[in-house]
Every structure is written in C-alpha cells, then in structure tokens.
C-alpha cells in the first residue's frame, strides 16, 4: 500500500496527494509508518519560506513568484498557513484569493492549512506536508506563514531560504534592528514598491542590517524592492532565492536546521509520551495543589514515574 | 462526525460581483468551527473543482446571484465527480427560483439555501450531511 502511494505521488496525480495532506493535517496515525519512505522518496526540493506581517503582500508575492517559476518551467508546490480561532478552532483560509489564476495549472499544487493551535506561524504538520510535496516532485516548495509579527520564527527552521516580506510603512530604524523575524531573513522583500517610501525603507534596512557582527555567523540578508501586483522586481527576487539555495545547503546551515528540527520533534514526542503517562492526571493535580513544582513533575512524567 | 474541523470551499462562480453574502457566511462558519477556504469572485467551474481537489474539502459552497445557476452549478458538480470527489457535498446559496431547485438537486446539488436561512441552520446541515471516507 505504501509503495502504491509513493508511486501515485510521483506520477503527479493530485487527488492522492490531496488526500494524503488531509491525513497529515489530521494527525492520522497511519502517517507514522510511511514517514521514512515519504522522506526518502523526496527529490530534495528547495523549501522557501515566505513570511511577514499581515497585509504586507505575502500571498500576492507568492502568486507572482509562481508565475515567474512557471515561466522557468518549474512545478511549484505551495503550503499557505492561516490562523485558527483559539475559541472555535475555525479558520478563514484566504490565501487562495490571490492565487486563483494558477488554480487550474496542473503543474501548480496549492494547499491551505490552518495553524490549528500552533503559535509559531506554521501548523505542527507543515513540515510533513512539505515532504509530501517533495515526494510528488514539486520544486520549489513555497511555504507562506501566518501573518507574522516579530517573533514567529518557526519558518526558519523548516525553510532553507526565508524571505521576509515587509511593506514600506514598516516603521523606523529601531524596528529594523529588533531581534526576531527580520533576524531570520535570508532575503527581505520591501513589497508595494510603488508606494512612496519603499526605497527609503530599503535603504534604512540595508544600513541597519549590513553590519551583522558579534556572535552572528549569518550573512546579512539581501534587501530587495518588489511590487507584487505589477511584477516589478519579481524576476530579481526569484533569482536571489535560487542563488541562495547553494548557501542554504552548506553543511553548517543544513546542520543547524536539522538540529532545530530534531529538537522540535523531541519536544513533541516527549510531550506526547508524558501526556500518555497514566500518572498524568494525578501529577497535574499535585502541581495544581502546589505539592510539586512543574519541572519536577515533567521530569517524573518523562521518566515514566508519577 | 470526526473531531477534525469540516473543511469547506466557498466560491462565487460566474460574473456577478456581490460577495457580501459569501463573506458573511465564511465568517459565520468560521465561528461555527469550520475551516473555510475562501476563493473570491468570478470563478469558473474548472477553477472551483481544481481548488476543491487540491484542498480536499468536505463541502463546496457556491454563492450565486447572477441567474446563471442552471449552467454553472451542474457543471461544477460534474467536474468534481470527474475528479473522483464523489463524496463531496455541493450546496448553493443565493436567489434561485423554486422551479429550478428540483432540477439542481437532480443534477447533484445537495441543498440550496435561500435568503433568510440562518448560518446556524447551514452549519447544522453540513455537520449532519458531510460524508467522510
């Protein structure tokens, strides 16, 4: 059955891929046994993250990039994440509105994902979704995050190349030197380049971000101006993303990403095991009654003792 | 009913530009706990079917006020079935004459919600009728 699925994915059939993504999103236990093979059958697609504040033009820029990569003959996969309601678990997934011109293109596969309670800008299963698109032969794979503020940097541990999209009104120079989102950028696209102030914002960013030093080993990000609605600057952006692919795959960068992915997986796994510990309820109760501190409780649950 | 959210694609096929109703429904279903993929205005049945296929939705909700429902709705159903989405529920909302409702249902549209239907009633209908395999 597994072999059949991987072959179906590789054939480019869309329905099996869509069904698989649903099982992945739902945390279906049948996914676990096929994960190793799903990974092994990947083609090593370039995983590109697109993040930035709400309304900065991420979806429109993704749409323009899809067009550019289609002209270059590439098959493009997209995962677009939008937030889920903390109250009802419902969500409006609206990234498709800007991308419908590619809906019927057989060489573009676009899937909307709700974050389902995750706060880092992605859904917990987005990385497996990316592996599925890779096994299906899409390259590049674009991952558009939830509209991000300052610290939703989860994307940087999944994507090989992270593009932060900002609008010209992003704020003053101090915004540019704050830690967080801009810090994880490999490329910053100052979008809505037709608005007044875009070039100035790009100059400010360049001035403030060019002097990375201290303990930082990353190269400063490339700052570019784009106008997603007209396509201005999009060819250059696609070139810059492709040019970054090699840098992203240098052993140290790949190792850093791998380490943070495994740390995250460990945290999920350990959390799951602790919750499954039969002593869970009793231990939580003892913490609630202040008989036990949370760290000791966590250690006991992990060690399998209550 | 499983406990994962119901996924619905809401689209406006054809040429009318009135999307307030579709947006109000999208918002309302979000509050009912649905994951709503909103695709916007002026969609062809092909675009809708292709999007529904990639999104693997449980429901396709079509809002139509232009009068072209007898052409666009059955065509959308047909394209979904061609893509193997036999179980997906297709529902429509808008101004649709009673005389056409029977014909649309015969063509595979599961339900038609006219003006005045409450969002709660629509959500309940979907919860009761979604088929998952």
Interface residues (C-beta under 8 A of the other chain):
Chain A: X14 X15 X18 X19 X21 X22 X25 X26 X84 X85 X88 X89 X90 X91 X92 X93 X94 X96 X97 X100 X103 X104 X109 X110 X111 X112 X114 X116
Chain B: X2 X4 X5 X7 X26 X27 X29 X30 X31 X32 X33 X34 X35 X36 X37 X38 X39 X40 X43 X44 X46 X47 X50 X51 X53 X54 X55 X56 X83 X84 X85
